Amino acid sequence: MPKGEAINLERYSYEAIKKGSLSFSFASTLFSRKVRDRVVKLYAWCRFVDDQIDDENVALEHRKWRLDKIAKQSFDTLVSTSVPPAIAAFRVLRHEIHMPKEHPFDLLSGMRMDLDRERYASLEDLELYCYRVAGVVGLMMTHVMGVSSPKAYQHAVDLGVAMQLTNISRDILTDARMGRIYVPLDWLSESSLPSDPMFFEETDFKDKLVPLVQRLLLRADTLYKSGDEGLKYLPFRCSMAVAIAREVYSAIGREVTVRGASAWDTRTYIPLSRKLRLGLKGLGKSLWSRIQRLKRYD
């Protein structure tokens, strides 16, 4: 690849993470330059896929066609080289690291679940969806970071699922407006709540939804703790970045819990001053994971 083209792809990828997620952009500064360049390529591809299927101004069938096209362009080297920069960046990443092909395909299958407006009968069903759209990103990240221990894999999945449950809890009304219901149907039934998205805007309904969302966040907390256990398997700088991202994301969940139904009146976010404090907590957690790692070799 010409040097100028490679630089443009890097610039695009860094801009994508900066615009798409302040939390991940903030944490990514702790990675080494080599790893960070790869992380932002992966993020740019994931963000591109998400944006392509979330565009409500485009007909549903066309968005499904877009998803099929992304799959073909991302993996078929025989297709035209004129592809969106996110896909070009992902192709570069695939040549830089070994990544099982099924991981990105699992993510695409999770995105298909969104387009099919699937509902989730139970928490187990919901977590399968979360695995596909986020847990598998954790697996891809282990390859991006050069993690050598397979023991890290389940912890990476758990952290990704925890983050997705946090996203769901924060964005529950926004998703309902797009016809996406993530609260397990058996939970809604137990609470005598309808699963029709039209009810999600009603004040009484939102009040009754709060304890169900808090149950999702309690599950996320358990999975975050599993993610913490995986830090000791990561290279030190990677563990710092991951620990900080974890602290910021779990803080979003706590904020949703504290705000109750009002959490959905405006988008919940963590201000920079608090992110800095959470960053220190994440660094401390990363250092503790180093101590645990050293003890393994005593």
Secondary structure, DSSP 8 states (H G I E B T S, - for coil): --HHHHHHHHHHHHHHHHHH-HHHHHHHTTS-HHHHHHHHHHHHHHHHHHHHHH-TTS-HHHHHHHHHHHHHHHH-TTS-S---HHHHHHHHHHHHS---THHHHHHHHHHHHHHTT---SSHHHHHHHHIIIIIHHHHHHHHHTT---TTHHHHHHHHHHHHHHHHHHHTHHHHHHTT---S-HHHHHHTT----GGGGGSHHHHHHHHHHHHHHHHHHHHHHHHHHHTGGGS-HHHHHHHHHHHHHHHHHHHHHHHHGGGGGTS-----HHHHHHHHHHHHHHHHHHHHHHHHTT-
